[in-house]
Amino acid sequence: MAKFTFNMPDVGEGVAEAEIVGWHVKPGDTISEDQHLVDVMTDKATIDIESPVSGKVLEVAGAEGDTISVGAMLLVIEVEGEVDEGAHEEAPAPKSEIVEERIEVETSDASDADDALAADPDPEPLPAPTPAPEPRHEAKVLASPAVRQRARELGIDLGEVKPAEDGRIRHGDLDAFLAYNAGGGFAPAGRARADETIKVIGLRKRIAQNMAASKRHIPHFSYVEECDVTALEALRADLNAHRGSKPKLTMLPLLVSAICKTIPQFPMINARYDDEANVVTRHGSVHLGMATQTDNGLMVPVIRDAQAKNLWQIANEIQRLASAARDGCAKSEELSGSTLTITSLGPLGGVATTPVINRPEVAIIGPNRIIERPMFVPDGMGGERIEKRKLMNISISCDHRVVDGYDAASFIQELKKLLETPVLLLAN
């Protein structure tokens, strides 16, 4: 038997290190050649690493969330016969070469206590919690300790409970009191759960790092405007009624089309800022990032050359990219290179949002929930009447180093004109 050291392979594209996001084997496991060993995440994508040999796993490098350099020891495998002195046989990297990165996550005092207990093998016992004071009338009533404890947990003053017999309060008397005083707030709001400690790794870790960098480097400002989308919703209903085999239109393709028609007047919105080189690039094409919620976290697939697509093509691309992101099969080139991002929570969109810019872009647009509200509208005779209208707020966050408040407001006002006069969306 011999030991075979399998080092982290070079996955190409200039990647120097990767994060371990999921082990599929552990020390002691017997593995076969080409067996799936571990998932690692680079800046480009998540990669499956397979075993080049069969044998028994003796050692693995690092835990989920740790970063490992290309060429460093990934696994040590016990194999039969002599080890082939090949590309994978190198001395294990010293532990200092395995860089450990973790996100500092605020936890409760209970988590801090857990850390202290982990560091001290023989900790001092924690002091017992101070018992709650007895309700003011409990001493004057007869009840068992169990009944008194339950009353304390429910916040019931036993002096207010009428016993059914012999002057002693029983559990049935508490039940009756709760039944007749359901609106008194005596039922517990919920049950306590055990504290959880969740390691921030993989995509969730990348999201945390990107959001922190955006807020740290970009001076954000936000602007919100209300749009009357009654006519736009009527147009959408008409288009869907006659769509044939085309995909059903949501509000998003209409918004994307309106954004692409407005951008040429405001090129500073469709830009990226390299703050290290101090260079702003105003892009001629709109590569629109589309924030998409997945089971693994937020991803931003990109609609390439959105300005060159019609409504139905935009709708098809939105469906395709959203499905690919949620299924975990989006390609790396479909998740990078955006010049502007749109983010929507759909029916959960709220009244207004202040979205975080997708760095190094300089703006992000957030449509909010559509609501119906009475509004004053012209009655055609020089007066006004009250009418039910569909309203939606449009939010935009901008990088104040590149975009002035006046420009952001002017952009949204032009966008509003298109949304409130939707026939212009279909005009050349």
Secondary structure as UniProt FT lines:
FT   STRAND          2..7
FT   TURN            13..14
FT   STRAND          17..23
FT   TURN            27..28
FT   STRAND          30..31
FT   TURN            33..34
FT   STRAND          36..41
FT   STRAND          46..50
FT   STRAND          55..60
FT   TURN            64..65
FT   STRAND          67..69
FT   TURN            70..71
FT   STRAND          73..79
FT   TURN            87..88
FT   HELIX           95..97
FT   HELIX           109..119
FT   TURN            136..137
FT   HELIX           138..140
FT   STRAND          142..143
FT   HELIX           145..154
FT   HELIX           158..160
FT   TURN            166..167
FT   STRAND          168..169
FT   HELIX           171..180
FT   HELIX           182..184
FT   HELIX           202..217
FT   STRAND          220..228
FT   HELIX           230..241
FT   TURN            244..245
FT   HELIX           251..262
FT   HELIX           263..265
FT   TURN            267..269
FT   STRAND          271..274
FT   TURN            275..278
FT   STRAND          279..282
FT   STRAND          288..290
FT   STRAND          292..294
FT   TURN            295..296
FT   STRAND          297..299
FT   STRAND          302..303
FT   TURN            304..305
FT   HELIX           306..308
FT   HELIX           311..327
FT   HELIX           332..335
FT   STRAND          340..342
FT   HELIX           346..348
FT   TURN            359..360
FT   STRAND          363..378
FT   STRAND          384..399
FT   TURN            400..402
FT   HELIX           405..420
FT   HELIX           422..426
//
